[in-house]
């Protein structure tokens, strides 16, 4: 098993068998709004870490982001297999560069 699947399984276990003092259980108890708030915070912290360019900080923030994404996945019933299948489908695409709308800034 890979690390993300292990993480997902642990989070699923926490939801099914809550443990006193567990941060994961706290997130589930608070509900979707809290999970989404934390995910948004981790996104912002990841962006700042990337801007600052400190690799260890980027790794730490990406790990926090992955954790909170996994909590969201469990909360909403999305499995790692479903995400992997979507990524595989996308990786098969070629020539999918989006064409951007050109704006005439002089008008």
C-alpha positions as CSV (number, residue, x, y, z in Angstrom):
1,X,0.0,0.0,0.0
2,X,1.1,3.5,-0.6
3,X,1.4,6.3,2.0
4,X,-1.7,8.1,0.8
5,X,-3.9,5.0,1.0
6,X,-2.6,4.3,4.5
7,X,-3.5,7.9,5.5
8,X,-6.9,7.5,4.0
9,X,-7.5,4.2,5.8
10,X,-6.5,5.7,9.1
11,X,-8.8,8.7,8.6
12,X,-11.6,6.3,7.7
13,X,-10.9,4.3,10.8
14,X,-11.1,7.4,13.0
15,X,-14.4,8.4,11.5
16,X,-15.8,4.9,12.1
17,X,-14.2,4.5,15.6
18,X,-13.8,8.0,17.1
19,X,-11.0,8.4,19.6
20,X,-10.9,11.0,22.4
21,X,-8.5,13.8,21.6
22,X,-8.1,12.9,17.9
23,X,-7.8,15.9,15.6
24,X,-9.3,13.9,12.8
25,X,-12.3,13.1,14.9
26,X,-12.6,16.8,15.9
27,X,-12.8,17.7,12.2
28,X,-15.5,15.2,11.5
29,X,-17.5,16.3,14.6
30,X,-17.3,19.9,13.4
31,X,-18.6,19.0,9.9
32,X,-18.0,19.9,6.3
33,X,-17.7,23.6,6.9
34,X,-14.7,23.2,9.3
35,X,-13.1,20.6,7.0
36,X,-13.4,23.0,4.0
37,X,-12.1,25.9,6.1
38,X,-9.0,23.9,7.1
39,X,-8.4,22.8,3.5
40,X,-8.5,26.4,2.4
41,X,-6.1,27.5,5.1
42,X,-3.7,24.7,4.0
43,X,-4.0,25.8,0.4
44,X,-3.0,29.3,1.3
45,X,-0.1,28.1,3.5
46,X,1.1,25.9,0.7
47,X,1.1,28.9,-1.7
48,X,3.1,31.0,0.8
49,X,5.6,28.2,1.4
50,X,6.1,27.8,-2.4
51,X,6.6,31.6,-2.8
52,X,9.2,31.5,0.0
53,X,11.0,28.7,-1.7
54,X,12.0,26.7,1.4
55,X,11.7,23.1,0.3
56,X,11.2,21.6,3.8
57,X,8.4,24.1,4.4
58,X,6.8,23.3,1.1
59,X,6.9,19.6,1.9
60,X,5.3,20.2,5.3
61,X,2.5,22.3,3.9
62,X,1.8,19.9,1.1
63,X,1.6,17.1,3.6
64,X,-0.9,19.2,5.7
65,X,-2.8,19.9,2.5
66,X,-2.9,16.2,1.5
67,X,-4.1,15.2,5.0
68,X,-7.0,17.7,4.9
69,X,-7.8,16.6,1.3
70,X,-8.0,13.0,2.5
71,X,-10.4,14.1,5.4
72,X,-12.6,15.8,2.8
73,X,-12.5,12.6,0.6
74,X,-13.6,10.4,3.5
75,X,-16.3,13.0,4.5
76,X,-17.7,13.1,1.0
77,X,-17.3,9.4,0.1
78,X,-14.5,9.8,-2.5
79,X,-11.9,7.0,-2.6
80,X,-8.3,7.2,-3.5
81,X,-9.1,4.7,-6.3
82,X,-11.6,7.1,-7.8
83,X,-9.1,9.9,-7.8
84,X,-6.4,7.6,-9.3
85,X,-8.8,6.6,-12.0
86,X,-9.5,10.2,-12.9
87,X,-5.8,11.0,-12.9
88,X,-5.1,8.0,-15.2
89,X,-7.9,9.2,-17.5
90,X,-6.4,12.6,-17.7
91,X,-2.9,11.4,-18.3
92,X,-4.1,9.7,-21.4
93,X,-5.1,13.0,-22.9
94,X,-2.8,14.7,-25.3
95,X,-3.0,18.2,-26.8
96,X,-5.3,19.4,-24.1
97,X,-3.7,22.8,-23.5
98,X,-6.5,25.2,-22.9
99,X,-6.7,28.2,-25.3
100,X,-6.8,31.3,-23.3
101,X,-8.9,34.3,-24.2
102,X,-6.8,37.2,-25.4
103,X,-7.9,40.5,-23.9
104,X,-7.1,43.8,-25.6
105,X,-6.1,45.9,-22.7
106,X,-6.1,49.1,-24.9
107,X,-9.9,49.1,-25.2
